[in-house]
C-alpha cells in the first residue's frame, strides 16, 4: 500500500485479552458520525487496500501498543477515538473523551463492570482462594488420634 502511515503519539493501555484477540472494539476518527477504521492484525498490513474493493478504505493496526493508521486521506486526522475494555480503567484517565473531560475519572464514574458479571467473578474468586482450604486435611474428631478428614464445603 502506498501513502502515509500515522502512528499514535502515546501507547494505548493494555486491553483485556480473549482467546482470539484483544477487546478493542473500535478505532476511528473522533467525530461522532465518522466511520470507524477497519482494524486488522499486523500481519495483514502488506495486503491492506491492495484490491479494487479496499483501496479507498482506511485501516488501523496495533504494534507495540501504538496504533497505526494507513490509507488515503489520513494526513487530515488529528485525533482518533479508541474504544475497548481495558485491564485497568484507571490507565485511560490520562486520555480525553469527546467532550474534553477525562475518559475515566474514578471520582466521578462508577467502575465499568456489568452487574451480570458479579456472580461469575465471585464464584471464580471463591473457588480459587478457598481451594487450598478445602483440599487441606483436618483432624476435627478430638479423640487423640490423627483422624485426618477433608474439610467439608458448606
C-alpha positions as CSV (number, residue, x, y, z in Angstrom):
1,X,0.0,0.0,0.0
2,X,1.3,3.4,-0.9
3,X,0.7,6.5,1.1
4,X,1.1,7.8,4.6
5,X,1.2,5.9,7.8
6,X,0.2,7.7,11.0
7,X,1.2,6.5,14.5
8,X,-0.4,7.4,17.8
9,X,1.7,9.7,19.9
10,X,1.1,7.7,23.1
11,X,0.9,4.0,23.7
12,X,-2.6,2.7,24.4
13,X,-3.2,0.8,27.7
14,X,-3.5,-3.0,27.8
15,X,-6.9,-4.3,26.7
16,X,-8.4,-7.4,28.2
17,X,-7.4,-10.4,26.1
18,X,-9.8,-13.0,24.8
19,X,-9.0,-16.3,23.2
20,X,-8.9,-14.7,19.7
21,X,-7.8,-11.0,20.2
22,X,-7.7,-8.0,22.5
23,X,-11.0,-6.4,23.3
24,X,-10.5,-3.2,21.4
25,X,-14.0,-2.6,20.0
26,X,-13.4,0.4,17.7
27,X,-10.7,2.6,16.3
28,X,-11.8,5.6,14.2
29,X,-11.8,9.4,13.7
30,X,-13.0,11.4,16.7
31,X,-16.2,12.7,15.0
32,X,-19.4,11.1,16.4
33,X,-20.7,10.3,13.0
34,X,-17.4,9.2,11.4
35,X,-17.0,5.7,10.1
36,X,-14.5,3.6,12.1
37,X,-11.3,2.3,10.6
38,X,-11.0,-1.3,9.7
39,X,-8.9,-2.9,12.5
40,X,-6.7,-5.6,11.1
41,X,-3.9,-7.7,12.5
42,X,-0.3,-6.5,11.8
43,X,0.4,-9.5,9.6
44,X,-2.3,-8.4,7.1
45,X,-0.9,-4.9,6.6
46,X,1.1,-5.6,3.4
47,X,-2.2,-6.6,1.7
48,X,-4.5,-3.9,3.2
49,X,-6.0,-1.8,0.4
50,X,-4.4,-3.8,-2.3
51,X,-7.5,-4.6,-4.3
52,X,-10.2,-2.5,-6.0
53,X,-12.7,-3.0,-3.2
54,X,-10.5,-1.9,-0.4
55,X,-8.1,0.6,-1.9
56,X,-10.1,3.6,-0.6
57,X,-10.5,2.2,2.9
58,X,-8.6,3.3,6.0
59,X,-7.1,0.6,8.2
60,X,-5.8,0.6,11.8
61,X,-3.5,-1.9,13.4
62,X,-1.7,-2.2,16.7
63,X,2.1,-2.8,17.0
64,X,4.0,-2.5,20.3
65,X,1.0,-0.8,21.9
66,X,0.9,2.0,19.3
67,X,-2.0,2.4,16.9
68,X,-1.0,2.9,13.3
69,X,-3.4,4.2,10.6
70,X,-2.9,3.6,6.9
71,X,-5.0,4.5,3.9
72,X,-6.0,7.5,1.8
73,X,-6.7,11.0,3.3
74,X,-5.2,10.2,6.7
75,X,-3.0,13.2,6.7
76,X,-6.0,15.3,7.8
77,X,-6.6,13.2,11.0
78,X,-5.5,15.0,14.2
79,X,-7.3,12.9,16.8
80,X,-8.7,9.4,16.9
81,X,-11.0,7.5,19.3
82,X,-10.1,4.1,20.7
83,X,-12.9,2.1,22.4
84,X,-12.2,-1.1,24.3
85,X,-12.4,-3.0,27.5
86,X,-9.2,-2.1,29.5
87,X,-7.4,-4.3,32.0
88,X,-7.1,-1.3,34.3
89,X,-9.6,1.5,33.6
90,X,-7.5,4.0,35.6
91,X,-4.9,3.8,32.8
92,X,-7.3,5.7,30.5
93,X,-7.8,8.6,32.9
94,X,-5.0,10.5,31.1
95,X,-6.9,10.4,27.9
96,X,-9.7,12.9,26.9
97,X,-13.2,11.9,25.9
98,X,-15.2,13.6,23.1
99,X,-16.3,16.4,25.5
100,X,-12.7,17.2,26.6
101,X,-13.2,15.6,30.0
102,X,-11.2,12.6,31.2
103,X,-12.2,9.3,29.6
104,X,-12.4,7.8,33.1
105,X,-12.4,9.6,36.4
106,X,-12.6,7.2,39.4
107,X,-14.1,10.0,41.5
108,X,-17.0,10.6,39.1
109,X,-17.5,7.4,37.1
110,X,-18.6,4.0,38.5
111,X,-16.2,1.1,37.9
112,X,-17.2,-0.1,34.4
113,X,-18.3,-3.6,35.4
114,X,-21.6,-5.2,34.4
115,X,-23.6,-6.4,37.4
116,X,-24.4,-9.6,35.4
117,X,-20.7,-10.5,35.8
118,X,-20.6,-10.2,39.6
119,X,-21.8,-13.7,40.4
120,X,-19.3,-15.2,37.9
121,X,-16.4,-13.1,39.4
122,X,-17.4,-14.0,43.0
123,X,-17.6,-17.7,42.1
124,X,-14.2,-17.6,40.4
125,X,-12.6,-15.8,43.3
126,X,-14.1,-18.2,45.9
127,X,-13.0,-21.3,44.0
128,X,-9.5,-20.0,43.6
129,X,-9.0,-18.6,47.1
130,X,-10.8,-21.3,49.0
131,X,-9.3,-24.3,47.1
132,X,-6.3,-24.7,49.4
133,X,-8.5,-24.6,52.5
134,X,-11.0,-27.2,51.1
135,X,-8.2,-29.5,50.0
136,X,-6.4,-29.4,53.3
137,X,-7.0,-32.3,55.7
138,X,-8.1,-31.5,59.3
139,X,-8.3,-33.6,62.4
140,X,-11.6,-32.4,64.0
141,X,-12.6,-35.6,65.9
142,X,-10.9,-34.6,69.2
143,X,-10.1,-38.3,70.1
144,X,-6.3,-38.2,70.5
145,X,-5.9,-40.0,67.2
146,X,-4.8,-38.4,63.9
147,X,-8.1,-38.9,62.1
148,X,-7.4,-36.6,59.2
149,X,-10.5,-35.8,57.2
150,X,-11.1,-33.4,54.3
151,X,-12.7,-30.1,55.2
152,X,-16.4,-30.0,54.4
153,X,-17.6,-27.4,52.0
154,X,-20.8,-25.8,53.2
